Amino acid sequence: MREVANANRKSAPGTSDSGQLAVAISGMNKWFGAFHVLRDIDLTVREGERIVICGPSGSGKSTLIRCINRLEEHQEGTILVQGIELSSDLKNIDRIRSDVGMCFQHFNLFPHLSIIENCTLAPIWVRKVPRSEAEETAMYFLEKVKIPEQALKYPGQLSGGQQQRVAIARSLCMRPKIMLFDEPTSALDPEMIKEVLDTMIELADDGMTMLCVTHEMGFARQVADRVIFMDEGQIVEENVPSEFFGNPQNDRTKLFLSQILGH
């Protein structure tokens, strides 16, 4: 199956040899104690590419993207982000995290800070950006996610969908080169999901390199350059959306799609 996946990868949009590698993972393994959560992961992502990662619960999807900014530590193999290897070197970790934004299932906003304070905190303290510049950048990205009027409110005064859009804007304020999304709509009510997905679609249209763990298959069809299916800690299948949905090759992929799409 890996040979098929590699063949598919070569023909996927955005993966030509001329593109710069944003992420390169080779022979990566991770354990939680005795549990082998990620097995022999090989994955390359080129700058500007949009990757959707899907699969059943417990398949290792979230752990995979958390390894890309060292929120989880892998035990074997190599991970290169923007050409820098993720290791125990704290300077490398800091450099990579400054280039990689992440949006979680839960918004993780500071409840005691206003929206604009949430968005300016990291640029001011981590990047040493002057407050006025940080606030100007924050308002730019709050405009981009279509909630500039909420800047002086507190997270508890916003809906879940609005809070998730703030979380996306906060990540963008660090000017990341890569965005990681870990099931960003799973904690939202159905009516709030569309507004967050629309925000992510706009980011994709702007050329942002994205890796997104999601069960939103409509988003995958519309936005992804490649869809990756994981099961039991392995990349089982990957392809362009038209082939992934229209002609899945692996029985596990077929079963997952039949369950999640209802046919």
C-alpha positions as CSV (number, residue, x, y, z in Angstrom):
1,M,0.0,0.0,0.0
2,R,2.9,2.3,0.7
3,E,4.1,2.0,-2.9
4,V,0.6,3.0,-4.1
5,A,0.6,6.0,-1.7
6,N,4.0,7.1,-2.9
7,A,2.9,6.9,-6.5
8,N,-0.1,9.0,-5.7
9,R,2.0,11.5,-3.8
10,K,4.1,12.1,-6.9
11,S,1.2,13.1,-9.0
12,A,-0.6,15.2,-6.3
13,P,-1.1,18.9,-7.0
14,G,1.5,21.1,-5.2
15,T,4.1,18.4,-4.9
16,S,6.2,19.1,-7.9
17,D,10.0,18.9,-7.4
18,S,10.2,22.7,-7.9
19,G,8.4,23.4,-4.6
20,Q,10.1,24.0,-1.4
21,L,9.6,21.4,1.4
22,A,7.7,22.8,4.4
23,V,7.6,19.5,6.3
24,A,9.5,16.3,5.7
25,I,8.9,13.3,8.0
26,S,10.9,10.1,7.5
27,G,10.6,6.7,9.3
28,M,8.9,8.4,12.3
29,N,7.7,6.3,15.2
30,K,6.2,7.2,18.5
31,W,5.1,5.3,21.6
32,F,3.0,6.2,24.6
33,G,4.6,3.8,27.0
34,A,4.1,0.3,25.4
35,F,1.4,1.7,23.0
36,H,2.9,2.2,19.5
37,V,0.8,5.2,18.4
38,L,2.6,6.2,15.2
39,R,4.3,3.6,12.9
40,D,6.8,4.3,10.2
41,I,5.4,7.6,9.1
42,D,6.8,9.0,5.9
43,L,5.2,12.3,4.7
44,T,6.3,15.3,2.7
45,V,4.4,18.6,2.5
46,R,5.5,21.3,0.1
47,E,5.0,25.1,0.7
48,G,1.5,26.2,-0.1
49,E,0.1,22.6,0.0
50,R,-3.1,21.9,1.8
51,I,-3.3,18.4,3.5
52,V,-6.3,17.0,5.2
53,I,-5.7,14.1,7.6
54,C,-8.7,11.9,8.4
55,G,-9.3,8.5,10.0
56,P,-11.1,6.8,12.9
57,S,-10.6,8.0,16.5
58,G,-7.4,6.7,18.0
59,S,-5.7,6.4,14.6
60,G,-2.8,8.8,15.6
61,K,-4.0,11.8,13.5
62,S,-3.7,14.4,16.3
63,T,-0.5,12.9,17.6
64,L,1.1,13.2,14.2
65,I,0.5,16.9,13.8
66,R,1.4,17.6,17.4
67,C,4.8,16.0,16.7
68,I,5.3,18.6,13.9
69,N,5.7,21.4,16.5
70,R,7.1,19.2,19.3
71,L,4.0,19.3,21.5
72,E,4.6,15.5,21.3
73,E,8.1,14.0,21.1
74,H,8.8,11.2,18.6
75,Q,11.2,8.4,19.5
76,E,12.4,7.3,16.1
77,G,12.9,8.8,12.6
78,T,13.3,12.4,11.6
79,I,11.0,15.5,11.3
80,L,12.3,18.5,9.3
81,V,10.2,21.7,9.4
82,Q,11.4,24.5,7.1
83,G,14.6,22.5,6.8
84,I,15.2,22.5,10.6
85,E,15.3,19.1,12.3
86,L,13.1,18.7,15.4
87,S,15.2,17.3,18.1
88,S,15.8,18.0,21.8
89,D,17.6,21.2,20.8
90,L,15.5,23.9,22.4
91,K,16.7,26.6,20.0
92,N,15.5,24.6,17.1
93,I,12.1,23.9,18.8
94,D,11.7,27.7,19.4
95,R,12.6,28.5,15.8
96,I,10.1,26.0,14.5
97,R,7.3,27.0,16.8
98,S,7.7,30.6,15.7
99,D,7.0,29.4,12.1
100,V,4.2,27.0,12.9
101,G,0.8,28.1,14.1
102,M,-1.7,25.7,15.7
103,C,-5.4,25.8,16.2
104,F,-6.8,23.2,18.7
105,Q,-10.3,21.6,19.2
106,H,-10.7,23.9,22.2
107,F,-9.9,27.5,21.8
108,N,-7.4,27.9,24.7
109,L,-8.0,31.6,24.9
110,F,-7.1,33.5,28.1
111,P,-10.5,34.3,29.6
112,H,-9.2,37.3,31.6
113,L,-7.7,39.0,28.5
114,S,-9.7,40.8,25.9
115,I,-9.7,39.5,22.3
116,I,-7.1,41.9,21.1
117,E,-4.9,41.2,24.2
118,N,-5.1,37.5,23.4
119,C,-3.9,38.2,19.9
120,T,-1.1,40.5,20.8
121,L,0.4,38.6,23.8
122,A,2.7,36.3,21.9
123,P,3.9,38.8,19.3
124,I,4.8,41.3,22.0
125,W,6.5,38.8,24.4
126,V,7.9,36.2,22.0
127,R,8.7,38.2,18.9
128,K,9.3,41.5,20.8
129,V,7.0,43.4,18.4
130,P,6.1,46.9,19.6
131,R,2.6,47.0,21.1
132,S,1.2,49.4,18.5
133,E,2.4,47.2,15.6
134,A,1.1,44.1,17.3
135,E,-2.3,45.7,17.7
136,E,-2.4,46.8,14.1
137,T,-1.5,43.2,13.0
138,A,-4.2,41.8,15.4
139,M,-6.9,44.1,13.9
140,Y,-5.8,43.1,10.4
141,F,-6.3,39.4,11.2
142,L,-9.5,40.0,13.2
143,E,-10.8,41.7,10.0
144,K,-9.6,38.7,8.0
145,V,-11.7,36.3,10.2
146,K,-14.6,38.8,10.1
147,I,-14.9,39.7,13.8
148,P,-13.0,43.1,14.2
149,E,-15.9,44.4,16.2
150,Q,-15.2,41.9,19.0
151,A,-11.7,43.2,19.7
152,L,-12.4,44.7,23.1
153,K,-14.7,41.9,24.3
154,Y,-13.7,38.9,26.4
155,P,-13.8,35.3,25.2
156,G,-16.8,34.5,27.4
157,Q,-18.8,37.1,25.6
158,L,-18.4,35.3,22.2
159,S,-20.0,32.3,20.7
160,G,-17.9,29.1,20.1
161,G,-17.5,29.8,16.4
162,Q,-16.3,33.3,17.2
163,Q,-13.9,32.1,19.8
164,Q,-12.4,29.6,17.3
165,R,-12.0,32.4,14.7
166,V,-10.2,34.4,17.4
167,A,-7.9,31.4,18.0
168,I,-7.1,31.3,14.3
169,A,-6.5,35.0,14.2
170,R,-4.2,34.7,17.3
171,S,-2.1,32.1,15.5
172,L,-1.9,34.2,12.4
173,C,-0.6,37.2,14.4
174,M,2.7,35.3,14.8
175,R,2.9,35.3,11.0
176,P,3.4,31.5,10.7
177,K,4.5,29.8,7.5
178,I,2.6,26.6,8.4
179,M,-0.8,26.2,10.1
180,L,-1.8,23.0,11.9
181,F,-5.5,22.5,12.7
182,D,-6.5,19.7,15.1
183,E,-10.2,19.0,14.6
184,P,-11.0,22.8,14.8
185,T,-14.8,22.3,14.4
186,S,-15.3,19.2,16.6
187,A,-16.2,21.2,19.7
188,L,-18.7,23.5,17.9
189,D,-22.4,23.4,17.4
190,P,-23.4,22.6,13.8
191,E,-24.5,26.2,13.0
192,M,-21.1,27.5,14.0
193,I,-19.0,25.0,11.9
194,K,-19.6,26.8,8.6
195,E,-18.2,30.1,9.8
196,V,-14.9,28.5,10.9
197,L,-14.6,26.4,7.8
198,D,-15.2,29.5,5.7
199,T,-12.3,31.2,7.5
200,M,-10.1,28.2,6.8
201,I,-11.1,28.1,3.1
202,E,-10.0,31.8,2.8
203,L,-6.6,31.0,4.4
204,A,-6.2,28.1,1.9
205,D,-7.1,30.5,-1.0
206,D,-4.3,32.8,0.3
207,G,-1.8,30.0,-0.2
208,M,-1.2,29.1,3.5
209,T,0.6,25.8,4.0
210,M,-2.0,23.8,6.0
211,L,-2.3,20.4,7.7
212,C,-5.7,19.8,9.0
213,V,-7.1,16.9,11.0
214,T,-10.8,16.9,10.4
215,H,-13.9,14.8,9.7
216,E,-15.4,17.6,7.5
217,M,-15.2,15.8,4.2
218,G,-16.8,18.6,2.3
219,F,-13.9,20.8,3.4
220,A,-11.5,18.1,2.3
221,R,-13.1,17.9,-1.2
222,Q,-13.0,21.7,-1.6
223,V,-9.7,22.6,-0.2
224,A,-7.2,19.7,0.0
225,D,-4.5,19.1,-2.4
226,R,-4.2,15.7,-0.8
227,V,-6.3,13.7,1.6
228,I,-4.4,11.3,3.9
229,F,-6.2,8.4,5.7
230,M,-4.7,7.0,8.9
231,D,-5.6,3.9,10.8
232,E,-3.8,2.2,13.7
233,G,-1.0,4.7,13.6
234,Q,-0.2,4.3,9.9
235,I,-0.7,6.2,6.8
236,V,-2.9,3.7,5.0
237,E,-3.8,5.7,1.9
238,E,-3.3,9.2,0.4
239,N,-4.5,10.7,-2.9
240,V,-6.0,13.8,-4.5
241,P,-9.6,14.3,-3.3
242,S,-11.2,13.2,-6.6
243,E,-9.5,9.8,-6.4
244,F,-9.6,9.5,-2.6
245,F,-13.3,9.9,-2.5
246,G,-14.2,8.5,-5.9
247,N,-11.8,5.5,-6.1
248,P,-10.5,4.5,-2.6
249,Q,-8.0,1.6,-2.9
250,N,-7.8,0.2,0.7
251,D,-10.6,-1.7,2.3
252,R,-10.1,0.3,5.6
253,T,-10.5,3.5,3.6
254,K,-13.6,2.2,1.9
255,L,-15.2,1.2,5.3
256,F,-14.3,4.6,6.9
257,L,-15.8,6.6,4.0
258,S,-18.9,4.5,4.0
259,Q,-19.4,5.2,7.6
260,I,-18.7,8.9,7.6
261,L,-20.5,9.6,4.2
262,G,-23.3,7.2,4.8
263,H,-22.9,5.2,1.6
